[in-house]
Amino acid sequence: MTTNPRDRYKADGFPEQSSKSPALQSEMTPLPDCGEQSYQGQQRLSGRKALITGGDSGIGRAVAIAFVREGAQVCVQYLPGEEEDAESLQDLLSQDGYSIEIIAADFCQPGEGRRVVKEAFTVLGHLDILVLNAAQQFAVASLSDLSLAQVEQTFQVNFFTMIEMIKEAEPNLAPGASIITTSSVQAFNPSTQLLDYAATKAAISNLTINLSQYFAEKGIRVNGVAPGPIWTPLQLDAGQLPGALKDFGQNSLLGRAGQPVELADVYVFLASEQASYVTGQIYGVTGGQNINL
């Protein structure tokens, strides 16, 4: 039986709600769907070893759940202060007989990306899949409210750490490995209240395509996913202007925001052998909003 995609999830915006920083998924209303109950694996990543940044909540959590249930061994990086979400992910998967490793790291600090990669290699032995998903997003009402300190921090977390991690991982990535970045529809259709965030996502899209050329002769594929408006803790951690949640995702062609689980299969595909001839691509999961390279 098919389901009308317009009706599959909440389609009338979200209630205003406050949150401490960092925002926790466990305190959101309604809770995002990361596939905790619905995602069923098919062993498409059997034997693979993966590192996922920002994997405790939102899109990263959905990817972690999917990867583990597809047979991968997984390390998840999370931001200190989000232990509750990271530990709940561990507990969820342990109930199904799976285990994951969690690594706390604040990517505002240079060098933390390198440390996380080193720890993941130590725990897993090697890496087949690198999912670079961690990000920060702070909305501002006007250009005068956007400090250079915020711009620098957003680029450090979203972009510089990504390059740092790829450089650290490169010597130990074997042919067949897959690097997957998380860009955004903001890279292609930016919102004025997200000037710095959108700029980092545009840089990530460019980097992804450029790195696919660099890594191609090594037999390593590099692709990206560009989410649209997805219901994640990022939206509560100053990621939206006050009063914006009631309209969040409502202008998509499908008339609603997306849920993290709706991206999981795209990451699984890009990490799997099914995507053996796919590199240098940015996959939009946007509810119909266009991404134009």
Secondary structure, DSSP 8 states (H G I E B T S, - for coil): ----TTTSS--S--------SS--GGG-SS----STTT----STTTT-EEEEET-SSHHHHHHHHHHHHTT-EEEEEE-TT-HHHHHHHHHHHHHTT---EEEE--TTSTTHHHHHHHHHHHHHSSEEEEEE--------SSGGG--HHHHHHHHIIIIIHHHHHHHHHGGGEEEEEEEEEE--GGGTS--GGGHHHHHHHHHHHHHHHHHHHHHHTTT-EEEEEEE-SB-SGGGTTTTS-TT-GGGTTTTSTTSS-B-THHHHHHHHHHHSGGGTT--S-EEEESTT-----
